[in-house]
Amino acid sequence: MRSLDTDILILGAGGAGLFAALHAHRADPSLAITVAVKGLLGKSGCTRMVQGGYNVALDPRDSIERHFMDTIVGGQWLCDQELAWTLVTGAVERVRELENELGCFFDRNPDGTIHQKAFAGQSFDRTVHKGDLTGIEIMNRLAEQVWARGIARLEEHRAVELVGARDGSGVAGALLIDMRSGEYVFARAKAVLLATGGGPTMYRYHTPSGDKSCDGLAMALRAGLALRDLEMVQFHPTGLLAGTHTRMTGTVLEEGLRGAGGHLLNGAGERFMPAYDRLAERATRDVVSRAMYREIRAGRTGPNGGLFLSMAHLGPERVRREFRGMVERCADCGFDLAAGRVEVVPTAHYLMGGVEFSPDCTTELPGLYVAGEDSGGVHGANRLGGNGVVNSTVFGAIAGESMAAWVRREGAWCEPDRDALEAAIARCEPRRGAPAGALEPLRERLYETMWQKVGIVRDAKGLEEALEELAALDAELAAAGVPEGGRAFDLAWQEWLNLRNLVEVSQAIAQAALARRNSCGAHFREDFPQPSPPEAAAYTSLRRVGGALRVETKPVAFTRVRPGESLLGDRR
Ligand SMILES: Cc1cc2nc3c(=O)[nH]c(=O)nc-3n(C[C@H](O)[C@H](O)[C@H](O)COP(=O)(O)OP(=O)(O)OC[C@H]3O[C@@H](n4cnc5c(N)ncnc54)[C@H](O)[C@@H]3O)c2cc1C
């Protein structure tokens, strides 16, 4: 095993990881900062895939209070209000930094102000964007800045375990696998940031990048940390349904299409959303996904079992002009988004749940920080479109500053718990000699179980069955192993590790979903369809105790506004 020392170790190189690296470096350029990433820096993760854009209150007629209220109401009052407030206030600063310091070009109005478009669940159009491929602009500029600063990079290095200090005082570093050689690397650090981006890729239809397999959440669970709101899995209503032969199936057609006035039609060509919600297609993602699920379950579907997104009534020229990326993506799969109809299905998009943390990105484990989609509590029961990349950039920056301050103040390299390190290596070593392809049926079973039983509509019976099936899958996976072969770029080994983490986090999602005996935001229980009253909002807090997952329910602290009140003076 190779080992290295660094002051700050950042796991993941999406918006959260790279902002953390830049801000830590800015706070103290003498710090040794290392970014370890499963893919390539700047090319991996979901921030690069951001299409629609970035929510921020910039217009004088808008306000951070309005952005805050939309976030809280959209999140069904389940958000941690201090985190949500940090999000909306930090967004203003970060978007200026993105533009003026990092050099992002966002779309502009004829008068030179930044153009902001409509997204669902917003009471004011506040989504800043670069066409409909905003993430590429953000990630390219961020990566250039990181490259320019001599920040160390461990690319194609996968974090597999957080390693505690031998004296139990906090985190000592992380165990990594250098995927290029298959060698283990222990990176010792005074502060570690978990920013591996969550990602619900355990569902049959999903949007996140293929490198995401909930590794950070699984590591946090194994480290004994508490994770909140794990049952809150966001399904994006408009995942492309392009057939089983292509990875494009499940990828998302952005929210701005519905925001701009796109219609959803069932198999009979009827527009159905007005019958479900007064905001029709502009209702929040949970509401639209559930309505779609009901149409699908009633059999009112298109030829491939999906529904249709129709934009043609807005004028094909306008659609081509405003949604060039989406039009091209659909054309690649043989669909005409501008003038025709595209078959879509709800697709697993985002985990609102994650590691419990404070607004300064600290966790309960000294020296361990979290930011971005690995963290929980910012979005409550439902993330507003456009608030995801804000989350990663705002909290990434804060994490960088907090870690630099911690290292200066009291951070020290600790002697790692060698037994834990050895146990982690043993856990990562599969049986060799399995036949090729042995993992595929296991992945299929995971997809099917999560889609059918822990998906958009749930009940106790399905969740209990899912937990049984997931326990069986866990045991079968552990025994399954991988074929003989070299360790360098051993894709079967990496897939085995992915699946183990996905099954572990799936169990946690199902357990949290079973514990929440009401319906709220993204979580809908057919056996408990009543929405939980906002005044009684309580979040699930789950952790591993011994071998078992334990869920507690804790009341939300209404630190800034109470249900029925509003920071805007109106009633919500
Ligand atoms: C298709 C799509 C469109 C989206 N559109 C929008 C939008 O318009 N607006 C919006 O606000 N949000 C959008 N989102 C959500 C947004 O992308 C995420 O909220 C946000 O980018 C997450 O940032 P992150 O830094 O936490 O994670 P990511 O950007 O996903 O980065 C995670 C990083 O961790 C690395 N990693 C993973 N596992 C490991 C490991 N074990 N070890 C080391 N590194 C690891 C990955 O390689 C990657 O570099 C979209 C998401 C998708 C999938």
The ligand as an ORCA input file, in Angstrom:
! r2SCAN-3c Opt
* xyz 0 1
  C     -28.599     15.294    -15.911
  C     -28.585     16.198    -14.716
  C     -29.008     17.504    -14.851
  C     -28.996     18.352    -13.752
  N     -29.407     19.636    -13.930
  C     -29.370     20.480    -12.870
  C     -29.753     21.843    -13.029
  O     -30.124     22.285    -14.108
  N     -29.673     22.639    -11.946
  C     -29.259     22.188    -10.722
  O     -29.225     22.964     -9.775
  N     -28.895     20.899    -10.548
  C     -28.943     20.039    -11.588
  N     -28.563     18.742    -11.410
  C     -28.082     18.315    -10.084
  C     -26.633     18.721     -9.909
  O     -25.889     18.188    -10.952
  C     -26.086     18.208     -8.597
  O     -26.899     18.676     -7.590
  C     -24.690     18.729     -8.308
  O     -23.962     18.908     -9.473
  C     -23.943     17.797     -7.395
  O     -22.641     18.312     -7.210
  P     -21.583     17.492     -6.362
  O     -20.316     18.254     -6.423
  O     -22.160     17.160     -5.048
  O     -21.434     16.108     -7.129
  P     -20.922     15.783     -8.603
  O     -20.829     16.968     -9.455
  O     -21.747     14.666     -9.093
  O     -19.436     15.274     -8.370
  C     -19.149     14.091     -7.679
  C     -17.681     13.776     -7.877
  O     -17.314     12.729     -6.999
  C     -16.560     11.756     -7.711
  N     -16.687     10.491     -7.011
  C     -17.760      9.674     -6.903
  N     -17.438      8.618     -6.117
  C     -16.156      8.781     -5.723
  C     -15.269      8.027     -4.936
  N     -15.621      6.881     -4.377
  N     -14.017      8.504     -4.757
  C     -13.588      9.672     -5.329
  N     -14.409     10.412     -6.109
  C     -15.668      9.978     -6.292
  C     -17.137     11.797     -9.101
  O     -16.276     11.227    -10.037
  C     -17.311     13.306     -9.264
  O     -16.086     13.890     -9.625
  C     -28.570     17.872    -12.496
  C     -28.169     16.550    -12.370
  C     -28.164     15.720    -13.465
  C     -27.736     14.311    -13.292
*
